[in-house]
Amino acid sequence: MSGFDPQWLALREAADHRSRNAELASALNARLALRDAISVFDLGCGTGSNLRAMCELLPAVQSWTLVDNDGALLNAAREALSAWADACETAGDGGLKLKKGTRKLNISFKPFDLNGALAEILDPGADLVTAAAFFDLASPAFIRRLAAEVTQRRAVFYTVLTYNGVQRWTPRRPADNQMTGAFNRHQMSDKGLGPSAGPTAPAQLADQFSICGYSVMEGDSPWRLSAPRDAALIFELAKGHATAVEETGAVDKATIERWLQIGHTGAEIGHTDTLAMPA
Ligand SMILES: C[S@@+](CC[C@H](N)C(=O)[O-])C[C@H]1O[C@@H](n2cnc3c(N)ncnc32)[C@H](O)[C@@H]1O
């Protein structure tokens, strides 16, 4: 499974949803509680997991723009959201009109490479810009550019599950630190948006939004995975880690092979959530 494979995104969705930082989610909900309607932009939306997790936190009428540069993932998002909704119809512009519980959602799907001008995708009237499992892939330059665009619009910014470099594998082995170090270096390679911020992304987000005058809250949202519940996710995660580490050339093949054969029964993978609001 590749990093953006729909099967991989489906496999991680339950862990992603239960790992979100509850305090930040509740602060976001409180900030928006007096509104009846909201316009939301989800960057790097994949198959729409972030929308499914956030729907109940947000006001009754929601207009979502789902942005991704992968057309196949946007198609998968359309299918997954249609199946998830209580009622669903196609809108005139090719988007979807959904009902879920007490919420009404208008969704549009935008194929867009975020290397492009963000003003082309973010409406002047955006109320909330969000993303999940995305910013460790982005470069510090992209984060700076995005913070400038979001704060110009006085929109709220909320992102979850940004990888922060922490890994604890069960059972522990002496090679774990060497593997994590190499993996974190790999995380800082170019993932399509310039050399990635990787595990420094949470700090870069906090700095850039603070510099632009926003109040920033952060909270931990680690994956706490254990078999048998998460056995398939742990297995795929360990495989993905080994592949990334091998690509760095920093750890010899025999060590990587031995590490992969440990038969991991648990993992804690550190993430940070960030909520930034106009003061
Ligand atoms: C790790 S996935 C997260 C997907 C989704 N947010 C979730 O939580 O399941 C990262 C997403 O960012 C998208 N992405 C990566 N680079 C992008 C770019 N330059 N422009 C737009 N989307 C991009 C990928 O296609 C993928 O859907």
The ligand as a Tripos MOL2 file, in Angstrom:
@<TRIPOS>MOLECULE
LIG
   27    29     1     0     0
SMALL
NO_CHARGES

@<TRIPOS>ATOM
      1 C1         -1.7310   11.2360    4.1200 C.3       1 LIG1
      2 S1         -2.9410   11.6700    2.9670 S.3       1 LIG1
      3 C2         -4.2350   12.2980    4.0280 C.3       1 LIG1
      4 C3         -5.5930   12.2410    3.3850 C.3       1 LIG1
      5 C4         -6.7670   12.6940    4.2580 C.3       1 LIG1
      6 N1         -6.6180   14.0670    4.6810 N.3       1 LIG1
      7 C5         -6.9720   11.7810    5.4490 C.2       1 LIG1
      8 O1         -6.8670   12.2480    6.5920 O.co2     1 LIG1
      9 O2         -7.2380   10.5840    5.2470 O.co2     1 LIG1
     10 C6         -2.3050   13.1700    2.2130 C.3       1 LIG1
     11 C7         -3.1820   13.7340    1.1150 C.3       1 LIG1
     12 O3         -2.5920   14.9290    0.5920 O.3       1 LIG1
     13 C8         -2.7610   14.9420   -0.8170 C.3       1 LIG1
     14 N2         -1.6980   15.7760   -1.4150 N.ar      1 LIG1
     15 C9         -0.3750   15.5820   -1.3420 C.ar      1 LIG1
     16 N3          0.2890   16.5220   -2.0450 N.ar      1 LIG1
     17 C10        -0.6600   17.3440   -2.5750 C.ar      1 LIG1
     18 C11        -0.6050   18.4990   -3.4260 C.ar      1 LIG1
     19 N4          0.5510   18.9920   -3.8620 N.pl3     1 LIG1
     20 N5         -1.7720   19.0930   -3.7560 N.ar      1 LIG1
     21 C12        -2.9630   18.5880   -3.3130 C.ar      1 LIG1
     22 N6         -3.0730   17.4990   -2.5250 N.ar      1 LIG1
     23 C13        -1.9330   16.8680   -2.1650 C.ar      1 LIG1
     24 C14        -2.6430   13.4630   -1.2120 C.3       1 LIG1
     25 O4         -3.1780   13.1830   -2.4930 O.3       1 LIG1
     26 C15        -3.3950   12.7790   -0.0690 C.3       1 LIG1
     27 O5         -4.7600   12.6820   -0.3380 O.3       1 LIG1
@<TRIPOS>BOND
     1     1     2 1
     2     2     3 1
     3     2    10 1
     4     3     4 1
     5     4     5 1
     6     5     6 1
     7     5     7 1
     8     7     8 2
     9     7     9 1
    10    10    11 1
    11    11    12 1
    12    11    26 1
    13    12    13 1
    14    13    14 1
    15    13    24 1
    16    14    15 ar
    17    14    23 ar
    18    15    16 ar
    19    16    17 ar
    20    17    18 ar
    21    17    23 ar
    22    18    19 1
    23    18    20 ar
    24    20    21 ar
    25    21    22 ar
    26    22    23 ar
    27    24    25 1
    28    24    26 1
    29    26    27 1
@<TRIPOS>SUBSTRUCTURE
     1 LIG1         1 GROUP 0 **** ****
